[in-house]
Amino acid sequence: MGENLNDSLVPSTVSCDSLTTDEIEFYTKVSWWWEGLLQSLVGTIGFLSNSLAIPILCSKDMNSIFNRLLVFLAVFDNLYIICSVLEGIRKHSAFSQWHEYAFGHVLYQFHNFVLCCSIYITLTLALERYRAVWRPVEYHNRCKGANPWRRVANYVIPVFIFSVIFNIPKFFEVEFVVKQDVDQNTNQTIYQTLASPTDLRLNDTYVIFYVNAARLLVQGIIPFVLLSILNYRIYWVIKRRREMINRPAFESQNVRSSSAAQKKANETQQAVVLFIIVLLFFICHTPRFVLNVHEFLTLESLRISIKQDCNGVSLWAFIWASVSHFLMTLNSSVNFFIYCFMSTTFRQTLFGYFKKCCCFVPKCMEEPKSSMIALDYMDGFEPEVNPVGNTSIELTIHSQTE
């Protein structure tokens, strides 16, 4: 599911050797393609798909905690996409004073806030599925007959509060300065009020402990490690369950072979989904990590260039920032597809909506009726028969991450 926008406010690599005309022209073209065209296109598709899926996930057919969490993920991803597209417009269109004020007072801080929320809502999704898979009977009994919104609130409210507190310093990173320029066409003096980094944003201690260390740890290392651990544990228990299903003792139980085969196929899909989520998260966040580290290493030259009113920024930093912005928008746009469109129940509900609205669905899009018996853990359904019951393996292992 854009980044913290620090490279939008302060470039990561600064020197007083300005870019050449050819380098500026090359960067302008590259940035327009990544942040102007591709980011807007991907963001629009992601925003529409998220908006389409929200009412489906709120339907009675999708009444589970996991799907309610997906609703919040879609909301935060959409808010992030809006901020990313607006930032792309600000950078690649004519100067607008109101947009500059909006960036400095609202968009910069709000962009960081929704990014943090989106990251940790993704983590709560993995945690919820981990609990459902590792303790299926206990999870089913706890959720049976309960209002899913109440348990969802136990996840979302702490994420919301933590994201607000963690991003409070962002309100003190931006100030507005008036810069004077001369219009070459009319030869008149123009005064523009632009967003600029404050002394706090350039403070060594602040940059080391908050901008680099804290942000890298809170919005990068911790989520990635926890997602990796949860992914591994879920994969392990799915693998063990499949081994139990293939044992003669289990096959002698009154379980239809078609249901067992369908369940194994669904469980394999879940493992693939989690692997893609972790891999995509790592890929999309890596450029932001690189920019954070490089900013710390070049902090002194950054401070000197700002004092000298120097506009020289290395070409690779400009291009790397543009790619990072696009990848973060891509993450917000495709995560929802990865989660939702692997769910049979979601597709059934979606096609039902299409039938009501369009009165026609192509046969190639219709789901087979037999798929309705699928044991779809993504939608919160649990098997009636404990696959490891009456065996030496009990899925009552306490989570080390809880």
N, C-alpha and C positions, 0 to 999 in steps of 0.2 A: 503496500500500500505506500515527493519533494523532500527537501532536507531542512535543516534548521535555519537556512537562509543566511548563515553568517557570511558565506561567500557572496551573497547578494549585497550585504551591507558593507563587508570588508573583504576585499580580495585576499586570497591566501598567500599569493606570491607577489611582492611589490619591489620594484627597483625604479630608480629615477631615469633609467634608459627607456624612453618611450618606445612603443611599438612602431615599426615602420608602416608606411602606407599600405604596402602589400599584406603585411601581417594583420592590420586592422581590417582590411577588406576580406581577407580569408576568414578571420574570426567572425565577422559580421554574417557571412554566408553560413558558416557552420552553426553558429548560435541560432540563426533564424530557422534553420532546418530542425535542430533539436528542440529548442524551447519555443519557437514560434509555431511551426507547422505540426511536427510530430507530437509534441506535448499537448497541443490543443486538440488534435485529432484523437489521440489515445484518451485524453481526459474526457472529451465529450462522450466517447463510446462507454468509458467506465462510469461516468455520471448517469447516463441513461440506463445502463444495465443495472446499476445499483438501485436506482429509483424504481425500476420495473420489478425488481425482486423483493423490495421491502414489503409491499402489501401481501405478496405471496407467502413470505416468511411469517407474517402476522396472522395468517389464516388458521382456521381450526385444524385443518389437515396437517399443519406443521407446528403443532402445539408442543414444543419441547424447549428445554433450556438452551440447548445448543443453537437452535434456530433463532431464538430471541437474542442471543449474543451476536449472531450474524447480522441482525437488524442494526444493532449499535455499531458494528464494524462497518456496515454499509454507510451509515450516517456520517461517521467520522471520516471515512474515505472520501465521501462526496464533498464534505467541507474542505478537506485537504486539496482535492482536485480543484475546487473553486479558487482557493488561495494560490495554487500553483499557476493556473491559467491567468489569473489577474496579475501575478508577478511577471509572467511572460509578456503580457500586454504592456505593462509598465516599462519593461526594458526594451521592447522592440517597436514602440510606437512613439508618436510625438509627445514631448514633455507635457504633462498635465499636473497642475499644481494640486488639485484635489486628490489625485491618485498618489502623489508624493506624500501628502498629509495622511492619507488613509494607510499607506504603507508604514510610516513611522509611528503612528498612534495605535493602529489596530492590526493590520494584516501581518506584520512581522511577528508580533507576539502570538496572535491567534494561530498562525501557521505552525509555529513550534508546539503550541498546545495540542492541536489536533493530531500532529505527528506522534507525539508521546502517547496520546489516547489510543490511536490506531495500533501502535506497536503492542501495547499492553492488553488491548482487547483481543488481539491475535494470540497472545500468550494465555489469556484466560480461556479461549476456545480450546487450546491444546490441553490445558489443565482439566477442563470439564470433560473432555473426551477421555483423558487418562483415567479419571475417576470412574467413568462409565464402563470402561473396558476392564480395569483391574478389579473392581468390586461391583460386578453387574447386578447381583441380587440386592445388595445393600443400597446401591444407587437407585435401582428400580423401586424399591420399597420407600425410599426417602422422597422420590419424586412423584410417586403415584398419588393422584388426587390433590396434589399441591399446586398452588398458583405459580407457574414458571417465572412470572415477572418478579416475584419476591426474591427468589434465589438469584435471578439475574441482577437485581439491585445490589445484592451482596458482592457481586463482582464489579459492577460498573461504578458504583459510588466511590469505592476506594481508588479505582483507577482515575476517576475524574478529579478527586481531591488531590491525589498525588501529582497529577499532571499540572494542576493549577499552581501548587506550591513550588514544584520544580522549575516552572517557567516564570515565576515572579521576577527574577532578576532581568529578564528580557525587557521589561518596561523601562529599565534604567540604562539600556545599551544604546539608545537612539536619541539624538538631539538634532535640531534643525539649525542650519547655518545659511546665511545669505551670501550668495556668490554673485560677483559682477562679471558680465560678459558683454561683448560687443557684437551686434548683429551686422554681419558683413554685407548684407543687402541694403540695409537702411543706414548703416553706420551709427546706429543709436545704441546707447547703453541699456543693457537688460539686466534686471535683478531677479534672481531665482532663489527660492528657498528650498534647500535640498536636505535630505536625511544624511546624517553623518554619525560616525561612532563617537561615543562619549569617552571621557578619560577612564571610566570604569571598564569599558569594553577593551581598552588597551593596557589595562593594568596587568603587570606580570603575574601577580598572585591570582588574580581573577581568571586570567587566560589559562594558567596552568591547572588550577583546581576545578574550575567550573566549566569553562568553554571546552577544554580538552579532556581532562581526566573524568570529571563527573558525567559529562554528556556521552563520552565514549563508553563509560561503564554502564550507565543507566539506560541509554538508548541503543546500545550496541552489544556489548559483551554479555551482560546479564540476560537479555531476551534470547540471544543466539544460543547461549549455553543451555538455558532451560528448555528451549524448543528442541534442541538436539537430544537432551536427556529424555524428555517426554516422548519424542519420536521413537527413540530406541526402545524404551520400555513398552510402548504400545505395540511396536513391531514384534518384540519378544513374546508378549502374551498372545498375540495373534498367531504367531508361529507355533507356540505350544498348544494352542487350541486346535489348530489344524492337525497336529500330531495326535492329539487325543481323539479327534474325529476318525482318523484313519485306523485306530486300534480296533481289533476284533471285539473287545468288550463294549466299546461304544457303538460299534456298528450293529450289535445285537439289540440295542435299544429301539424303542418304537419311534424312530425318527426317519422320516422319508429321505431317501438318498438325494432327491432333487433339492430339498430344502438345505441339506448339508452342503451340496455343491454350490448352491446359490450363496449361502452364507460365506463359504470360503472365498468366493469371487468378490463379494462385497468387502470382506476384511482385507483382501489384497489391494483393493482400490483405496481403502483408508490409509494403508501404509504408503502407497504411492503419493497420495495427496499430501501427507505430512512431510514426506521427503522433498517434494516440490516446494512446499511452503518454506522449509528451512533453507533450502538451496537458493530460492528466489530472494528471501530476506537477506542472506549473506551477499549475494551478487549486487543487489540494489543499494545496499548500505556501504559497500566497500569504498566507492569513490568519496563518500562523505568522510569516512574515517581518514583517508589519505589527505584530504584537504585540511582536516582538523590538525593532524600531526604536522603537516608542512607549515601551517600558520604559526604553530608554536615555535618551530625551528627558525622562522623568518620574522619573528615578532619585532626585533630591533629595526630591521630595514623597513618594516611596515610603519612603525611609529615615525621614523625619520621622513619617509615619503609623504605622510599626511601633514607633518609640520611644514614641509617645504611645498605643500600643495602640488605634489607630483602625481601625475596620472599614469605612470608607467607600471604595467602589470605584465607578467610573463604570459606568453601565448598559451603555453600548456595549461596554466591555471585557469584561464578563461574557458578554454575548451573542456577541461575536466569538470568545471563547475556546471557547464551546460549539459554535459552528459549525465552528471549526477542528478540534476533537476529532472531530467526526462525519466531516468530510471526510477526515481522515487514516485513520480506520477504513475509510471507503468505499474509499480508495485501496488499502489492504491486501486488501480483499475482492474488488474487481473486476479488479485487475491480472491475476490468475490466469486469469480468464475470457477476458480480451483475448488473452493469450498462447496459452492451450491450445485453446480451442474454435474457433480459426481453423485448427487442424491436422487434416487428413483422417485421418492415422494415429491420432491421439488418439481421434477419434470412432469409428473402426473398432474400436479396442481397447476403448473404453468400451462400445459396443454388444455386443461379444463377451462382456464381463463380465456385462452385463444378461441376455444369453441364457442364460449358465450359471447365474445366480442365479434368474432369474424364468421361464426357458424360454419367454419371450414378449417380443417387441419390436414395437410398432406399426409398420406399414409406412411411416408418415410419418416415423419416426425412422431408418429403415434408409438406409445410404449406398449409392448405386449402385455396382455392381462396377467400372464404368469408372473410378471415382475412384481406384482402387488404383494406376493407372498415373501418377497425378499426381506431378509433380516438386515435392515439398514441401520447400522449403529449411528450413522450421521444424524438421523432423525430422532434418536433417543430411544429406539426400540431395543429391547433386550430379548434374548432367546428364552423360551419357556423352560428349556432343559439346560441346566448348567453343564457346559461341555467338559468341565473338569470335576464334576460331582462323582462321588464314588471312586475317586482315584487318589493317588498319593500326593497330587499337586493341588493345593488350595490357593485360590486367588484372593487371599486375605492379606497380601503383603502391604504393609503400610508404605505410603509414598514418602520418600525422603525429601521431596520438594514441597509437601504440604506444610 
